[in-house]
Amino acid sequence: MRCLSSTFRIMTFCKNRQIFLSKSLLRCLGVSARWGTTAEQKVPSSKILGEDISTSKSPTKPLPEHADVVIMGGGSLGCHTLYHLAKMGISNVVLLERDRLTSGTTWHTAGLLWQLRPSDTEIELLKHTRDVVSKDLEEETGLHTGWIENGGLFIASNKQRLDEYKRLMSLGKVYGIESFVLSPAETKDLYPLMNVDDLYGTLYVPTDGTMDPAGTCSTLARAATARGASVIENCPVTGIQVKTDHYGVRRLTGVQTDYGMIQTSCAINCAGVWARALGEMAGVNVPLIGMRHAYVVTERIEGIQNMPNVRDHDSSVYLRLQGDALSVGGYEPNPNFWEELIEGAVNRIPALETTGVKSTVCGPESFTADHKPLMGEAPELRGYYLGCGFNSAGMMLGGGCGKELAHWVIHGRPEKDMFGYDIRRFHCSLTNNNRWIRERSHESYAKNYSVVFPHDEPLAGRNMRLDPLHQELLQQGCVFQERHGWERPGWFNPKGPAPLLNYDYYGFYGNKRHEDYRYSQLLHDDYTFDFPPHHQQIKSECGSCRNAVAVFDMSYFGKFYLLGPDAKKAVDWLFTADVSASSGKTVYTCMLNSHGGTESDLTVSRIESTPQGTELTPAFQGDGYYLAVGGAVAQHNWSHINSVLQDQGLNCQLRDYSEELGMISVQGPQSRSVLQEVLDTDLSNEAFPFSTHQVVKAAGHTVRAMRLSFVGELGWELHVPRESCVAVHRAVMQSGAKFGIANAGYRAIDSLSIEKGYRHWHADLRCDDTPLEAGLAFTCKLKSNIPFLGREVLEKQKAEGLCKRLLCFTIDEKVPMFGLEVIWRNGKIVGHIRRADFAFTLNKTIAYGYVRDPDGGVVTPDFVKSGEYSLERMGICYPAKVHLKSPFDPNNKRVKGIYE
C-alpha cells in the first residue's frame, strides 16, 4: 500500500508539470478519479462529476410560470435559504439547480462545524446552523441529517495562537458554548495518537461536530417541499430578465432557462463559484474567485475512532474524523493543496506516515476579498440577491446565513447585524476590478488559518483609492490603513516613510517576495494581543490633540449632496434628527431601518441653493443638504438612501462628491489660534458657534468649514476641493508650527473618540442597535410630530423600556482590550464588549458594551448602578467601573472651547 506522503509527491510532480493522470493510473495509486477544476475554466459542475448533463437530462419537474422567489443553486446556502423561506411562510419559492443538489461546490466540502469564531455575529450564525442540522430537521422530518457530535480541537504552537483561543473561549461563555484550554499532556490524554511535543496548548469544544453535505441538503429540501416549496434539478439558468422603471431603476422581472421563463421580482444567486457568471447575466458584479481545494481520505487508522476533529492552524491543516479514517485538508499560500500540507498532517498525527490513501477529493471553492461571504441585495439591480462567496465555510454558515437571507428578502433587512457580509460593504469601483479581486481573494485564501489580530491590514489590493494628501502624508511617515478601498492614515512613524508595494503573492507564481519591506515589518509589530511597540507613538498623537493641536486627514469620508424638490421630505423621513433647520446648521443624526436599527450615524448640513454651482457644490435650486459619513460605510449609506428614495417615490438626487472633496480636521485647544491665521473669518464662539458651517477662504482657497469634533476638543473640519487640499494642509501646518501641531491618524482617533464616549458605527452602533439603546436619544425628534423611518419602533421601545443598554467601563489595570471581552455583573454574564481601547488621558483601559438583564427585565439606570462588574479577557477577570456618561469631560466643556 502506497503511503500518504509518497502518493502526494507523485501527484504533485505530475500536476506541476501538467502530466495527465489517467483513471487507471490513479487507481493504481489508490486515489479516486473524482477531480475538480477552477472557476476560471468555466467547466460546469456536471463535467466535474464526469458527465455532461446539458444534453442528456431534462428538468425533474415542470417550471411554474410565476414564483415569489427563485433560488439559483442547490448547494448548502441555496437549500438552507429555501428551507427558511418556506418556514417563514413563503411557499411559492422555486430552487433551480443545473445538475443535482450539492453537485457544485457543496459535494466536496469537509462538513466541519466549529462554533467559536472572533465575531459575535458569526457565533450566532453557527449556533443556528448547528441547531438546524442537529435537532430541528430531525424533529420536523424524522430523518437524520448525518450530524455527528465528536467535538473539535484547535492546536496552538505558540503563545499568540493560544491567546487567540483564550479570547474565543471567553466569548463562547456569552453564548453558552463550553470550551476548555488544555495543556499538551491533557491533549495527549484526549487524543492519544497526537504528537504533542511541539504544542503550546489546545482549545477543546466538546459540542463541535461534523455535517454530511448530501444528507443535510436532501433533508432541507424535503422539509421545504413539505411546506410547498419546489426543487427543480437539471435546469440551468441561462438569463435574467430586467426592466427599468420610470425612475430609471433597474428591477428584476424574471429568470430564464432553456425550458422556459419564471416570472419573479426576486432571485437569489447561490451558485458558489459560478455566481460570478450568473451575476454577469444580470449586470451585477460578484467579486469572488475560484480556488482549487482538496483533501484526502485515508485508509483505516487504528485508534482514531471517536476522536475530535482537529484544526492545526499553524500547519494550515484540518483533520476530519471519517469513521475509522481521517479526511486531511488545508490551505496553502499558493492555493494548491499538496506536499507541504501532508508533511504538517504527518507531524501532527504520525500514524499518517504509514497510512494509505483511500480517495482524493478535489474541487473549486469561492473566495472573496475580505474572507467574508457576499450577501444581500445587489446595488446594481433591485430584487437580485446574493448568497455566495463563503470561503470554504458554506456548510457551517449555511443555516444561519440562510435564515438571515430569507429574512432579508421578506422584510428588506436581516435580523442580525450582517454588514460584514453585505455586498454593499464594497465600493462599486472595486467589485469589478479584477486585479483587486484576484489579489485580495488570493490573500484571504492564503491567510485562511492566520491568527486574527485586531489591527491586521491586507498587503494585497492596496493603493486603489488615494486621497489628495496621500503622497504628502506618506513622506511624513504615515502608516496607512485600508478602508473601503481608501488608504487612510493609521499612525505616523517618526522613522520615516513606509510605502506600500505591489502585492508579491507571498513569493508564489513566479513573483519575487519583497525583502526589507518596511510596511510589512511595521504591520508585524501589530501581530499581538498586547500593546504594540508603537503604542507610545499613538499616545504622542493623542497628547498633541488633547494638549495642543492635531491635524487629521479624513478625506476618505463619504461626502454626498441630497438635492431637489423633495429633498426636505427626504431628510425628514431618512434622519432621526430635525436636520431641515436654518441654513448654516450642521446636525449629528442617525439613519434607521424599518426595524429601528441604526444604518448609520452622520452629519447633515443644510446648504444654500447655488444655481451656477461652485467648486464645492453642484448647481441646484431649492432645498439642498450636504452629508458627511464614515468612509467605511459610504457605499452602504449610498445604497440605503437611494433605496429609500426609490421606495418613497421622492423627486430628488443623491450626488457623490467623495472623490472631488478632501476633508482636513484640525482639533485641540490651540485649533482656533491655528486656523484664525488660515481662514478669512471670525472663529469666536459668537461668530462661529459649535455645530455650524460656513463657506470661507483658507489660504485663498474656497472651503466649507464646520465647527465639529469627533474627539471631544475645540475644532473645525475643512471640506476642501481636491486640487486645493495640499495647499490648505501646508498652510495649516505652517500656522500651527509655533503651537506644536502634529499629524495624527485613526489609531489616535479610536482612542480619543472612545475616551470621549463618541459612538463608532459598526462597533458600538450597528444595524441591530437602536439609538435609544446606544444612548443617542438626543438625536431623535420624538418630541416633534415629524414622521421618520423607524419612529414607531423607537416610540414602542421608549414606552416599554430598554432590554439592552450600551454602557461604558473602565479598568484601572493597564491591560489591553480590543472587544469581545465578557461583561460580568454580580457573578452573571450580562453581555460582551463591542469596542475597547486604551484611554491615554484617563490612563486606563476603556470599553463599551451592551448589557442585558439575565432575568429578562428592563435595563434601567438603577439596574446598572446596583451591580458590581468585571470584564473577562482570555479567561482572566478584571474589576471594572461602570459609567452612565463618559468619564472624560462629561459636561462637554472642551468642545465649546472652555478649558479650565
GIMO-V741081 format. One line per field, one symbol per residue. burial: I if it has 24 or more other ideal C-beta (glycine too) atoms within 12 Angstrom, else O. A space follows every 10 residues. Layout:
# GIMO-V741081
burial=???
This chain:
# GIMO-V741081
burial=OIIIIIIIOI IIOOIOOOOO IOOOOIOOII IIIIIIIIIO OOIIIIOIIO OOIOOOOOII OOIIOOIIII IIIIIIIIII IIIIIIIIOI OIIIIIIIII IIIIIIIIII IIIIIIIIII IIIIIIIIII IIIIOIIOOO IOOOIIIIII IIIIIIIOOI IIIIIIIIII IIIIIOIOII IIOOOOIOOI IOIIIIOOII IIIIIOIIII IIIIIIIIII IIIIIOIOII IIIIIIIOII IIOOOOOOOI IIIIIIIOII IIIIIIIIII IIIIIIIIIO IIOIIIIIII IIIIIIIIIO IOOIOOIIII IIIIIIIIII IIOOIIIIII IIIIIIIIII IIIIIIIIIO IIOOIIIIII IIIIIIIIII IIIIIIIIII IIIIIIIIII IIIIIIIIII IIIIIIIIII OIIIIIIIII IIIIIIIIOI IOOOOIIIII IIIIIIIIII IIIIIIIIII IIIIIIIIII OIIIOIIIII IIIIIIIIII IIIOOOOIII OOIIIIOOOO OOOOOOOOII OIIOIIIIIO IIOIIOIIII IIIIIIIIII IIIIIIIIII IIIIOIIIII IIIIIIIIII IOOOIIIIII IIIIIIIIII IIIIIIIIOO OOOOIIIIOI OIIIIIIIII IIIIIIIIII IIIIIIOOOI OIIIIIIIII IIIIIIIIII IIIIIIIIIO IOIOOOOIOI IIIIIIIIIO IIIIIIIIII IIIIIIIIII IIOIIIIIII IIIOIIOOIO IIIIIIIIII IIIIIIIIII IIIIIIIIII IIIIIIOOII IIOOOOOIII IOIIOOIOOO OIIIIIIIII IOOOIIIIII IIIIIOOOII IIIIIIIIII IIOIIIIIII IIIOOOOOIO OOIIOOIOII IIIIIOIIOI IIIOOIIIIO OOOIIOIOOO
